[in-house]
Amino acid sequence: MISQDTETPASLDDVKGWFPKVDQLLFTWFLERQERREQHGDLVELGSYLGKSAILMGRHLREGETFTVCDLFDSDAPDDSNQAEMNGSYATLTRRAFESNYRAFHERLPEIVQGPTSLILDHVEPETSRFVHVDASHLYEHVRGDIQAAHVMLPSGGVIVCDDYRSEHTPGVSAAVWEAVAVDGLRPICVTTQKLYGTWGDSGAVQDELLEWLQGQDDVWHEVQQVAGRPLIRAKGKAKAAAKPNDAAKLKKRLAEAEKRLARADDRLARAQHELDSVRNSASFRLGRAATALPRVLRGK
Ligand SMILES: C[S@@+](CC[C@H](N)C(=O)[O-])C[C@H]1O[C@@H](n2cnc3c(N)ncnc32)[C@H](O)[C@@H]1O
């Protein structure tokens, strides 16, 4: 990861943020599926930080569609608790840094709403979006409002992705997400370590296709669980093959250490052999051996 203030990112890996590889794969899968099915509509991200997920989403924007991102960036939060989150986690964030990262990958910037996500419905019409990423405040009251806004922006087949739905430090997000499932009809499609993917439309058809795709993915583990009478897919990135050279390096180091210990033992053995030979060749040793070899009578016994 590079310092965002000084360098232009060359790849998504160079952009600072919170967007695991498995979620990059799933975003791509969901957005490409919409493309294949010629499902048109706008893209919305609530909470963009330095643009890591926005840059990937922007790759799937088609002619005539709008991508809207909403973030406070370097402006004030609407309440003290939200401001505390901003000071704690995003103190150095600026809109300029987001724009500069985004421009490194795309010619045109998205529509930027700089302000609280509670304003999003002033900028996005109901049922015009096909994909909404909810990744802004972690406070229950805010996330609840963001999910309700997503419900308004998405037509029934649209996809919502909620970040941090289960992290230890974000119980407010968990409460808001599962409330939407239990009370507001949100149907979870799949979950990863960090994100929950859902729809207010038919979750079964998309799950069948997703499972088919997951079966061919060597680097993504998955299983299906039943949750409240419905299937829910769990997907998780597998440890990367890049870990193997590390293991090989460790084994090589252990082998080299063992070889050194063997060489030291050989050395000690050679020295002991040498000392033994010198004792055997000494005059007193040979005299002693000769004396013990004399018959008893001669030795006076
Ligand atoms: C976890 S970060 C987003 C990460 C980003 N999606 C990525 O992939 O790296 C959360 C973002 O939400 C923004 N944020 C926090 N509270 C907000 C609010 N009430 N309204 C708008 N944006 C908010 C923060 O400025 C921060 O950039």
The ligand as an ORCA input file, in Angstrom:
! r2SCAN-3c Opt
* xyz 0 1
  C     -15.008      2.578      5.734
  S     -14.814      4.063      4.847
  C     -15.242      3.622      3.212
  C     -14.293      2.650      2.619
  C     -14.334      2.550      1.104
  N     -15.615      2.140      0.597
  C     -13.243      1.610      0.608
  O     -13.487      0.709     -0.169
  O     -12.084      1.769      1.013
  C     -16.159      4.995      5.433
  C     -16.338      6.338      4.774
  O     -17.592      6.857      5.194
  C     -17.498      8.251      5.360
  N     -18.575      8.655      6.290
  C     -18.649      8.422      7.617
  N     -19.810      8.912      8.090
  C     -20.468      9.458      7.051
  C     -21.723     10.112      6.897
  N     -22.548     10.318      7.922
  N     -22.071     10.538      5.669
  C     -21.234     10.356      4.600
  N     -20.061      9.740      4.678
  C     -19.681      9.299      5.900
  C     -16.078      8.476      5.859
  O     -15.635      9.775      5.495
  C     -15.294      7.381      5.144
  O     -14.692      7.877      3.986
*
